[in-house]
Amino acid sequence: GIIHAGGIGKYLSDWILEGEPPFDLIELDPNRYGKWTTTDYTAAKARESYGFNNIVGYPKEERFAGRPTERTSGLYDLLKSKCSMGFHAGWEQPHWFYKPGDETGYKPSFRRTNWFDPVGREYKQVMEKVGVIDLSPFGKFKVKGTDSIKLLDHLFANVVPKVGTTNISHMLTPRGKVYAELTVSQLYPGEFMLVTGSGSELHDLRWIEEKVIRDCYKVEIENMTDEMGVLGVAGPYARQVLQKLTNEDLSDGSFKFLQSRHLKLSDTSVIAIRISYTGELGWELYHRKEDSVALYSAIMEAGQKEGIDNFGTYALNTLRLEKGFRAWGAEMNCDTNPLEAGLEYFVKLNKPADFTGKQALKQIKEKGLKRRLVYLMVKTDDVDPEGNESVWHNGKVIGNTTSGSFSYSAQQSLAFAYVPTELNKVGQKLEVEILGKNYPATIIQEPLVLTEPTRKRLQRKGESPKI
């Protein structure tokens, strides 16, 4: 509308002149829409949005007009009656699964609602047994060609992974902000698979393609998002279950954390990456969309003895928060730099390549940080932080949360928050405002729960890791 036109005009001109806008503007990015945004979908959404103009907006809000789009995973028909689906960049993705006795359906609330206990059940499933999650909405790109290594070395702040390995890498803006976070796997010499979150697919692809065109890199880029399904298998019995379906050795010594390889599971060809956003023992299995049902069925059948079951994105969010994993769009975006977000491990300022944002980041480091991301335990009642809540200290607002969740391990709420550097010490007492009430919060040492690879490493050293 007219009311937004002045601001949009200014920020567009800033973007054209500076190469990036002054704030993160992904909410206004035309690339949040894809070919799934048909005329029928647009008409349904326009009517719905107008009708929702003065409606109360709830946390985890879902809007149902125009759904499902053509963008459904290979498992949609199999799972749609068993779970509460969420909408992610045109995709339907399970948020949480139903069991007999559950109050089913979408029941929005500012407080804990019908999904709370089922999500705790799914959390326990992954921590104690083995769970399967549909991750097909991930954005997936193939990059290959004579300049592929050179391109990625200049695009990403991390080093380029060796053949058969995977790493987590960030693309930065010229001002040193976090433009994107992806996993990068070198499948064959000079051939890479890049994976990003569902909402970042075309946002990230544009950035990569602009770099290719601007600097004349000889590479081919293929967007495989719609053609490729992804299943995540995670939990202490994940290896036992998958080993039944392949002759390849999946043992810790043979298939290490952050390794990637081509496998056959049952009769399905997959790219298997030993990585999991849960932080538990797990693999992500990339395969042709049309093979999703066969692969899922084989895994569920193989895992009967281990008590295998489904889990959704709500449980995944709790698991990643307990492990201290950041999320792009929450803990990091074009408003934050990787140093204040605690991503130093993934940023190699000493690597030879002059990656985008490197010089700006050196200057940021030299000047010192004004704020830092901290990890909070929040004492609440029947409500949990979601992100964007005010953080208080001595009667003043001094920062904001970025994301939050109930921790089924600690039986308290967890949140990430940005606070001034002078208040970022472990033990610092703060308050988080939720629904007009300030709840006591304490900065704690992250992570609350160590990741499975870290726990295994400590056990080998004879130390006793915290779960």
BATOR-453840 format. One record per residue (C-alpha): x, y, z; residue number from 1; residue in one letter; chain. Coordinates in pm, 1 decimal, m for minus. Layout:
BEGIN
         u         v         w  pos  code  unit
         X         Y         Z  NUM     A     A
...
! end
This chain:
BEGIN
         u         v         w  pos  code  unit
       0.0       0.0       0.0    1     G     A
      84.1     371.5     m24.2    2     I     A
     183.7     388.4     343.4    3     I     A
     486.6     163.5     277.7    4     H     A
     591.6     315.9     m55.3    5     A     A
     832.1     580.7      80.0    6     G     A
    1026.8     332.0     290.8    7     G     A
    1039.9      72.6      16.0    8     I     A
    1161.9     333.5    m232.0    9     G     A
    1439.1     446.3       2.1   10     K     A
    1559.8      96.1      83.3   11     Y     A
    1550.8     m11.1    m281.2   12     L     A
    1770.3     285.6    m375.2   13     S     A
    2008.5     200.8     m86.5   14     D     A
    2021.9    m158.6    m215.5   15     W     A
    2100.7     m44.4    m570.7   16     I     A
    2369.7     200.4    m457.3   17     L     A
    2532.0       1.0    m174.8   18     E     A
    2480.2    m358.4    m291.1   19     G     A
    2270.2    m435.3      17.4   20     E     A
    1983.0    m268.6     206.3   21     P     A
    2042.1    m112.0     551.3   22     P     A
    1815.7    m370.6     717.9   23     F     A
    1716.7    m730.9     658.9   24     D     A
    1427.6    m708.8     411.9   25     L     A
    1354.2   m1073.9     339.3   26     I     A
     987.6   m1012.8     432.0   27     E     A
     965.9    m786.2     125.2   28     L     A
    1180.8    m996.9    m105.0   29     D     A
     994.9   m1101.1    m424.9   30     P     A
    1202.6   m1419.2    m414.9   31     N     A
     992.8   m1547.9    m126.2   32     R     A
     751.8   m1653.3    m401.8   33     Y     A
     819.6   m1925.3    m657.0   34     G     A
     638.3   m2084.9    m947.3   35     K     A
     400.2   m2244.8    m694.8   36     W     A
     246.5   m1897.0    m650.2   37     T     A
     m21.6   m1945.9    m915.9   38     T     A
    m306.2   m1706.5   m1005.0   39     T     A
    m550.9   m1921.5    m805.3   40     D     A
    m319.4   m1921.4    m503.5   41     Y     A
    m270.3   m1544.5    m525.6   42     T     A
    m646.1   m1482.1    m547.8   43     A     A
    m714.5   m1704.8    m244.9   44     A     A
    m437.3   m1538.5     m43.2   45     K     A
    m545.0   m1184.9    m134.9   46     A     A
    m896.0   m1254.5      m3.8   47     R     A
    m763.8   m1423.0     310.1   48     E     A
    m509.9   m1148.4     386.7   49     S     A
    m768.5    m873.0     349.5   50     Y     A
   m1004.0   m1059.8     579.3   51     G     A
    m720.9   m1102.6     832.7   52     F     A
    m637.1    m730.8     835.9   53     N     A
    m749.6    m672.1    1195.1   54     N     A
    m729.5   m1026.7    1327.3   55     I     A
    m521.6   m1131.2    1629.3   56     V     A
    m192.7   m1287.4    1516.7   57     G     A
     m81.5   m1589.1    1718.4   58     Y     A
     262.8   m1742.4    1764.2   59     P     A
     321.1   m2024.3    1512.7   60     K     A
      33.7   m1883.7    1307.5   61     E     A
     m94.6   m2085.8    1013.2   62     E     A
    m314.9   m1955.2     730.8   63     R     A
    m488.2   m2212.5     513.9   64     F     A
    m613.7   m2038.8     197.3   65     A     A
    m465.3   m2173.8    m127.0   66     G     A
    m315.5   m2481.2      42.2   67     R     A
    m177.9   m2721.5     m48.8   68     P     A
       8.1   m2576.1    m344.8   69     T     A
     164.3   m2796.1    m614.8   70     E     A
     468.3   m2805.7    m386.0   71     R     A
     410.7   m3115.6    m176.9   72     T     A
     677.0   m3367.4     m81.0   73     S     A
     662.5   m3728.9    m190.5   74     G     A
     530.6   m3816.4     157.5   75     L     A
     247.3   m3562.8     174.0   76     Y     A
     m38.0   m3799.6      89.3   77     D     A
      99.7   m4061.6     327.6   78     L     A
     140.2   m3823.5     624.7   79     L     A
    m128.1   m3554.1     583.4   80     K     A
    m390.3   m3727.0     801.6   81     S     A
    m137.4   m3819.1    1071.1   82     K     A
      m7.0   m3474.9    1164.3   83     C     A
     m55.0   m3100.9    1185.8   84     S     A
     103.9   m2955.4     872.7   85     M     A
     286.0   m2623.6     851.1   86     G     A
     345.7   m2405.4     546.1   87     F     A
     706.3   m2339.3     443.8   88     H     A
     777.3   m2158.6     114.4   89     A     A
     488.6   m2333.1     m58.5   90     G     A
     560.6   m2673.0      99.0   91     W     A
     352.3   m2866.7     349.3   92     E     A
     574.0   m2998.7     629.0   93     Q     A
     472.8   m3187.2     945.9   94     P     A
     485.0   m2973.4    1261.4   95     H     A
     377.7   m3251.8    1500.3   96     W     A
     216.6   m3594.8    1481.7   97     F     A
    m106.2   m3727.5    1630.4   98     Y     A
    m149.8   m4027.2    1858.8   99     K     A
    m476.0   m4173.1    1995.8  100     P     A
    m605.9   m3945.5    2272.5  101     G     A
    m441.0   m3629.3    2136.9  102     D     A
    m645.1   m3318.4    2071.7  103     E     A
    m580.9   m3289.9    1697.9  104     T     A
    m587.1   m2998.1    1457.1  105     G     A
    m464.0   m2641.3    1459.7  106     Y     A
    m551.7   m2476.7    1794.2  107     K     A
    m367.2   m2142.7    1807.5  108     P     A
    m288.6   m1987.6    2144.9  109     S     A
     m44.7   m1748.5    2310.3  110     F     A
      10.4   m2019.0    2571.1  111     R     A
     102.0   m2387.5    2553.0  112     R     A
    m165.7   m2559.3    2352.4  113     T     A
    m259.9   m2899.7    2207.0  114     N     A
      83.9   m2963.1    2052.0  115     W     A
     278.4   m2923.5    2379.1  116     F     A
     268.8   m3281.5    2514.2  117     D     A
     295.0   m3450.2    2169.7  118     P     A
     607.9   m3243.9    2093.1  119     V     A
     755.3   m3361.0    2425.0  120     G     A
     681.2   m3718.2    2318.1  121     R     A
     860.2   m3663.4    1983.2  122     E     A
    1155.1   m3499.5    2162.2  123     Y     A
    1188.1   m3808.5    2382.3  124     K     A
    1160.3   m4032.0    2074.2  125     Q     A
    1468.5   m3871.9    1914.3  126     V     A
    1669.5   m3851.9    2236.8  127     M     A
    1602.3   m4211.1    2343.1  128     E     A
    1519.4   m4412.3    2028.5  129     K     A
    1508.3   m4303.3    1663.7  130     V     A
    1287.2   m4063.0    1468.4  131     G     A
    1222.5   m3977.7    1104.0  132     V     A
    1146.7   m3628.1     974.2  133     I     A
    1049.9   m3502.1     627.3  134     D     A
    1303.5   m3230.9     535.8  135     L     A
    1210.3   m3208.8     166.9  136     S     A
    1144.7   m2829.9     177.2  137     P     A
    1520.6   m2763.2     206.1  138     F     A
    1657.6   m2558.1     m85.1  139     G     A
    1907.4   m2776.5    m277.2  140     K     A
    2151.5   m2662.3    m544.7  141     F     A
    2413.8   m2846.2    m746.6  142     K     A
    2724.0   m2643.1    m838.8  143     V     A
    2988.7   m2782.3   m1073.7  144     K     A
    3240.3   m2662.6   m1330.3  145     G     A
    3604.1   m2558.9   m1368.9  146     T     A
    3560.5   m2256.5   m1137.1  147     D     A
    3334.7   m2418.5    m875.3  148     S     A
    3598.9   m2438.0    m598.7  149     I     A
    3717.1   m2084.0    m669.2  150     K     A
    3356.4   m1954.7    m666.4  151     L     A
    3269.1   m2114.3    m332.4  152     L     A
    3596.5   m2002.5    m177.8  153     D     A
    3505.1   m1640.9    m257.7  154     H     A
    3136.8   m1676.4    m167.7  155     L     A
    3174.1   m1842.7     171.6  156     F     A
    3353.3   m1738.4     488.8  157     A     A
    3440.9   m2101.6     566.8  158     N     A
    3693.3   m2316.3     379.0  159     V     A
    3577.2   m2535.0      90.2  160     V     A
    3511.3   m2891.2     217.3  161     P     A
    3717.9   m3179.3      77.5  162     K     A
    3563.2   m3447.9    m144.7  163     V     A
    3331.2   m3667.9      62.3  164     G     A
    3290.1   m3413.8     342.2  165     T     A
    3038.9   m3147.2     442.5  166     T     A
    3062.3   m2822.2     635.1  167     N     A
    2843.1   m2536.7     750.9  168     I     A
    2924.6   m2218.2     562.7  169     S     A
    2800.6   m1860.6     561.5  170     H     A
    2768.8   m1609.0     281.0  171     M     A
    2826.5   m1255.4     407.2  172     L     A
    2722.5    m917.9     267.9  173     T     A
    2982.3    m652.1     176.9  174     P     A
    2920.0    m494.8     521.0  175     R     A
    2997.5    m822.7     694.6  176     G     A
    2639.7    m923.5     781.1  177     K     A
    2513.5   m1282.8     756.9  178     V     A
    2335.7   m1311.3     421.9  179     Y     A
    2284.0   m1689.0     439.7  180     A     A
    2381.9   m2016.0     608.6  181     E     A
    2416.4   m2332.9     400.6  182     L     A
    2563.5   m2679.4     428.4  183     T     A
    2820.0   m2741.8     154.0  184     V     A
    2916.5   m3094.1      44.1  185     S     A
    3178.5   m3179.1    m218.3  186     Q     A
    3032.8   m3497.9    m367.9  187     L     A
    3289.5   m3542.1    m648.4  188     Y     A
    3596.8   m3334.0    m735.9  189     P     A
    3458.9   m2991.5    m828.7  190     G     A
    3093.0   m3096.4    m785.7  191     E     A
    2904.9   m2962.3    m483.4  192     F     A
    2562.9   m2985.6    m325.4  193     M     A
    2451.6   m2674.3    m136.7  194     L     A
    2157.6   m2695.7     102.8  195     V     A
    1969.0   m2406.9     263.0  196     T     A
    1644.3   m2352.9     455.1  197     G     A
    1311.2   m2360.1     273.4  198     S     A
    1247.2   m1986.3     305.0  199     G     A
    1594.3   m1898.4     173.0  200     S     A
    1594.3   m2100.5    m150.0  201     E     A
    1563.9   m1826.5    m415.3  202     L     A
    1710.6   m1561.9    m181.7  203     H     A
    2036.7   m1759.9    m168.3  204     D     A
    2030.8   m1875.8    m529.7  205     L     A
    2006.9   m1514.5    m650.0  206     R     A
    2314.9   m1416.4    m447.8  207     W     A
    2517.8   m1705.1    m590.0  208     I     A
    2406.2   m1644.1    m947.9  209     E     A
    2480.9   m1270.5    m923.6  210     E     A
    2835.7   m1352.2    m810.6  211     K     A
    2878.0   m1594.3   m1102.7  212     V     A
    2757.1   m1339.7   m1359.4  213     I     A
    2945.8   m1045.3   m1211.7  214     R     A
    3283.0   m1221.4   m1195.2  215     D     A
    3238.1   m1451.9   m1498.7  216     C     A
    3287.7   m1783.6   m1318.2  217     Y     A
    3272.1   m2093.4   m1537.4  218     K     A
    3019.5   m2299.7   m1342.4  219     V     A
    2682.2   m2465.1   m1385.2  220     E     A
    2418.1   m2418.3   m1116.2  221     I     A
    2113.2   m2641.1   m1095.4  222     E     A
    1823.9   m2586.7    m854.4  223     N     A
    1715.3   m2937.2    m749.3  224     M     A
    1476.0   m2829.9    m471.1  225     T     A
    1153.6   m2962.8    m623.9  226     D     A
    1300.5   m3281.4    m771.2  227     E     A
    1477.3   m3399.3    m457.5  228     M     A
    1326.0   m3534.4    m136.6  229     G     A
    1506.0   m3538.5     198.9  230     V     A
    1452.9   m3761.5     501.3  231     L     A
    1624.2   m3700.9     833.4  232     G     A
    1684.7   m4005.2    1055.1  233     V     A
    1808.8   m3922.1    1406.7  234     A     A
    1848.5   m4076.8    1749.1  235     G     A
    2072.8   m4327.9    1927.9  236     P     A
    1940.6   m4617.5    1713.1  237     Y     A
    1966.6   m4433.2    1378.5  238     A     A
    2277.1   m4627.6    1275.1  239     R     A
    2128.3   m4963.4    1374.0  240     Q     A
    1819.0   m4901.1    1164.2  241     V     A
    1996.8   m4772.8     852.0  242     L     A
    2265.7   m5043.4     868.5  243     Q     A
    1992.8   m5304.5     805.8  244     K     A
    1926.1   m5144.5     466.2  245     L     A
    2281.1   m5128.2     326.2  246     T     A
    2603.4   m5327.2     293.9  247     N     A
    2808.5   m5007.5     336.7  248     E     A
    2978.6   m4972.8     674.3  249     D     A
    2799.2   m4699.3     873.4  250     L     A
    3012.4   m4740.9    1185.8  251     S     A
    3158.6   m4432.2    1353.4  252     D     A
    3505.5   m4515.1    1226.9  253     G     A
    3394.7   m4565.1     867.9  254     S     A
    3122.9   m4297.4     828.8  255     F     A
    3232.7   m4005.5    1040.8  256     K     A
    3037.5   m3695.1    1143.1  257     F     A
    3016.8   m3443.2     853.6  258     L     A
    3103.9   m3702.3     590.0  259     Q     A
    2888.8   m3746.3     278.2  260     S     A
    2865.5   m4032.1      30.1  261     R     A
    2642.3   m4207.2    m221.5  262     H     A
    2465.7   m4514.6     m80.6  263     L     A
    2193.3   m4759.1    m167.8  264     K     A
    1939.3   m4797.8     112.0  265     L     A
    1714.6   m5092.1      32.0  266     S     A
    1659.7   m5028.7    m340.9  267     D     A
    1689.3   m4648.6    m324.8  268     T     A
    1994.9   m4446.5    m426.0  269     S     A
    2066.5   m4165.8    m177.4  270     V     A
    2325.4   m3902.9     m99.5  271     I     A
    2375.5   m3961.1     272.4  272     A     A
    2525.0   m3688.3     491.1  273     I     A
    2605.1   m3764.0     852.5  274     R     A
    2457.1   m3448.7     998.6  275     I     A
    2142.2   m3365.6    1194.0  276     S     A
    1991.5   m3036.9    1310.6  277     Y     A
    1877.6   m3233.4    1617.0  278     T     A
    2239.8   m3260.5    1734.2  279     G     A
    2186.7   m3632.6    1785.9  280     E     A
    2335.3   m3922.1    1585.6  281     L     A
    2173.6   m3886.4    1246.6  282     G     A
    2183.0   m3874.4     868.9  283     W     A
    2013.8   m3660.8     606.6  284     E     A
    1917.3   m3874.1     306.3  285     L     A
    1880.1   m3691.8     m27.7  286     Y     A
    1695.3   m3884.4    m297.8  287     H     A
    1461.1   m3850.4    m596.0  288     R     A
    1120.9   m3721.1    m485.9  289     K     A
     947.5   m4017.8    m650.0  290     E     A
    1148.6   m4254.7    m425.4  291     D     A
    1036.3   m4090.1     m99.7  292     S     A
     755.3   m4333.7     m13.9  293     V     A
     967.7   m4642.8     m85.8  294     A     A
    1261.7   m4507.9     118.8  295     L     A
    1042.2   m4393.7     409.8  296     Y     A
     856.5   m4728.2     416.1  297     S     A
    1181.5   m4926.5     413.2  298     A     A
    1324.4   m4720.9     702.1  299     I     A
    1004.0   m4747.9     909.6  300     M     A
     989.9   m5122.9     849.2  301     E     A
    1357.6   m5167.1     939.9  302     A     A
    1312.9   m4971.1    1261.8  303     G     A
    1022.4   m5163.5    1412.9  304     Q     A
    1239.7   m5340.0    1671.7  305     K     A
    1400.1   m5006.8    1772.0  306     E     A
    1058.3   m4840.2    1816.9  307     G     A
    1103.3   m4595.6    1527.0  308     I     A
     848.6   m4314.1    1485.9  309     D     A
     792.1   m3977.0    1319.1  310     N     A
     879.9   m3633.6    1451.6  311     F     A
     807.7   m3284.4    1323.2  312     G     A
     962.2   m2940.1    1305.6  313     T     A
     841.3   m2827.7    1651.6  314     Y     A
    1044.2   m3104.8    1820.4  315     A     A
    1334.0   m3029.4    1584.3  316     L     A
    1332.3   m2665.6    1700.9  317     N     A
    1352.1   m2768.6    2067.4  318     T     A
    1633.0   m3014.8    1995.4  319     L     A
    1839.8   m2755.3    1804.6  320     R     A
    1787.9   m2491.8    2076.7  321     L     A
    1906.4   m2729.0    2349.6  322     E     A
    2221.7   m2794.0    2143.8  323     K     A
    2280.4   m2419.0    2099.6  324     G     A
    2238.5   m2432.5    1719.9  325     F     A
    2163.9   m2095.5    1562.2  326     R     A
    1893.3   m2052.6    1296.7  327     A     A
    1920.3   m1824.3     995.9  328     W     A
    1640.7   m1565.3    1006.8  329     G     A
    1642.3   m1569.2    1387.5  330     A     A
    1987.9   m1562.4    1548.6  331     E     A
    2151.9   m1440.3    1226.8  332     M     A
    2043.1   m1242.4     924.4  333     N     A
    2139.2    m924.8     735.9  334     C     A
    2102.2    m729.2    1063.5  335     D     A
    2371.4    m930.9    1243.8  336     T     A
    2737.5   m1009.2    1190.4  337     N     A
    2877.9   m1359.7    1249.3  338     P     A
    3101.6   m1251.9    1538.6  339     L     A
    2819.9   m1117.9    1756.1  340     E     A
    2611.9   m1424.5    1658.6  341     A     A
    2883.4   m1658.3    1793.1  342     G     A
    2972.4   m1808.1    1455.4  343     L     A
    3349.5   m1751.4    1475.3  344     E     A
    3416.8   m2123.9    1433.7  345     Y     A
    3273.5   m2113.5    1080.8  346     F     A
    3446.8   m1791.1     971.7  347     V     A
    3806.0   m1831.7     851.0  348     K     A
    3943.8   m1477.5     838.2  349     L     A
    4294.1   m1617.1     776.6  350     N     A
    4206.5   m1813.2     461.2  351     K     A
    4374.2   m1671.7     145.9  352     P     A
    4055.2   m1604.8     m53.2  353     A     A
    3915.8   m1253.0     m20.1  354     D     A
    3556.9   m1364.5      38.2  355     F     A
    3271.4   m1114.2      32.6  356     T     A
    3253.3    m930.6     365.5  357     G     A
    3604.0   m1031.1     479.4  358     K     A
    3747.9    m678.6     500.4  359     Q     A
    3436.3    m541.3     671.5  360     A     A
    3449.4    m824.6     924.5  361     L     A
    3814.1    m751.2    1003.7  362     K     A
    3717.4    m391.1    1080.1  363     Q     A
    3423.3    m503.9    1295.9  364     I     A
    3659.0    m729.5    1492.5  365     K     A
    3911.1    m447.2    1533.5  366     E     A
    3651.3    m200.3    1662.3  367     K     A
    3502.5    m453.2    1903.2  368     G     A
    3145.3    m573.3    1940.5  369     L     A
    2866.0    m376.5    2104.2  370     K     A
    2634.7    m671.7    2161.0  371     R     A
    2646.9   m1049.5    2173.4  372     R     A
    2412.3   m1341.2    2141.7  373     L     A
    2352.0   m1508.4    2477.8  374     V     A
    2175.8   m1825.1    2590.0  375     Y     A
    1898.4   m1779.7    2846.4  376     L     A
    1710.4   m2003.5    3084.5  377     M     A
    1373.8   m1836.1    3147.3  378     V     A
    1145.2   m1921.0    3441.5  379     K     A
     793.6   m1902.5    3298.2  380     T     A
     456.3   m2058.1    3377.6  381     D     A
     245.9   m2187.6    3085.4  382     D     A
     403.9   m1970.1    2818.3  383     V     A
     736.0   m1985.4    2632.7  384     D     A
     949.1   m1730.7    2446.3  385     P     A
     914.5   m1744.5    2068.2  386     E     A
    1153.6   m1466.7    1959.3  387     G     A
    1133.1   m1085.9    1939.5  388     N     A
    1045.4   m1046.6    2307.1  389     E     A
    1199.0    m753.7    2498.4  390     S     A
    1485.7    m829.7    2737.2  391     V     A
    1493.7    m606.1    3047.2  392     W     A
    1764.0    m511.5    3298.7  393     H     A
    1726.5    m259.2    3583.1  394     N     A
    1393.9    m135.6    3449.7  395     G     A
    1515.4     m75.7    3094.4  396     K     A
    1485.3    m267.7    2767.5  397     V     A
    1841.2    m367.1    2673.4  398     I     A
    1790.5    m629.2    2401.4  399     G     A
    1560.8    m883.2    2241.4  400     N     A
    1516.3   m1256.6    2214.8  401     T     A
    1564.0   m1414.8    1872.7  402     T     A
    1401.2   m1755.1    1925.7  403     S     A
    1286.0   m1968.2    2214.7  404     G     A
    1117.5   m2290.3    2318.8  405     S     A
    1032.8   m2508.2    2615.8  406     F     A
    1320.5   m2740.9    2701.5  407     S     A
    1185.7   m3087.9    2771.7  408     Y     A
    1526.5   m3174.9    2917.7  409     S     A
    1549.5   m2888.3    3169.4  410     A     A
    1170.3   m2852.3    3209.3  411     Q     A
    1212.5   m2476.4    3167.4  412     Q     A
    1209.0   m2229.8    2881.7  413     S     A
    1517.8   m2157.3    2671.1  414     L     A
    1588.0   m1855.7    2451.5  415     A     A
    1861.8   m1691.8    2249.4  416     F     A
    1888.0   m1313.4    2293.9  417     A     A
    2105.8   m1020.2    2193.4  418     Y     A
    2229.8    m808.9    2484.6  419     V     A
    2502.7    m542.6    2527.5  420     P     A
    2850.6    m693.2    2568.8  421     T     A
    2878.7    m565.6    2927.2  422     E     A
    2583.4    m788.8    3021.5  423     L     A
    2682.6   m1107.1    2838.7  424     N     A
    2845.7   m1299.5    3124.9  425     K     A
    2722.9   m1642.6    3235.3  426     V     A
    2513.5   m1599.0    3550.5  427     G     A
    2387.4   m1251.9    3455.6  428     Q     A
    2028.2   m1199.9    3572.9  429     K     A
    1787.3   m1046.2    3323.2  430     L     A
    1414.1   m1045.8    3251.8  431     E     A
    1217.4   m1146.5    2941.8  432     V     A
     881.9    m983.2    2876.5  433     E     A
     616.1   m1227.2    2755.5  434     I     A
     248.3   m1130.8    2729.5  435     L     A
     306.9    m813.1    2930.3  436     G     A
     480.3    m988.0    3221.1  437     K     A
     853.0    m989.7    3297.6  438     N     A
     985.6   m1336.8    3373.3  439     Y     A
    1324.1   m1393.0    3544.1  440     P     A
    1600.5   m1510.5    3308.9  441     A     A
    1961.9   m1614.0    3362.3  442     T     A
    2243.2   m1634.5    3106.3  443     I     A
    2368.1   m1993.4    3109.4  444     I     A
    2664.2   m2169.6    2950.8  445     Q     A
    2568.3   m2306.3    2612.1  446     E     A
    2475.5   m2563.5    2506.0  447     P     A
    2228.6   m2705.8    2754.7  448     L     A
    2273.7   m3051.1    2595.8  449     V     A
    2597.8   m3153.5    2425.0  450     L     A
    2571.9   m3284.9    2069.3  451     T     A
    2613.1   m3657.9    2012.2  452     E     A
    2954.7   m3623.4    1839.1  453     P     A
    3083.4   m3414.2    2132.3  454     T     A
    2949.8   m3660.6    2389.9  455     R     A
    3120.2   m3948.7    2206.1  456     K     A
    3449.5   m3757.2    2191.7  457     R     A
    3440.9   m3687.4    2566.5  458     L     A
    3358.0   m4051.3    2641.6  459     Q     A
    3661.8   m4162.7    2440.6  460     R     A
    3874.1   m3931.7    2657.3  461     K     A
    3724.2   m4087.6    2969.8  462     G     A
    3526.7   m3778.4    3065.9  463     E     A
    3161.6   m3782.7    3170.9  464     S     A
    2961.9   m3564.2    2931.6  465     P     A
    2637.1   m3391.4    3023.4  466     K     A
    2340.7   m3518.9    2820.8  467     I     A
! end
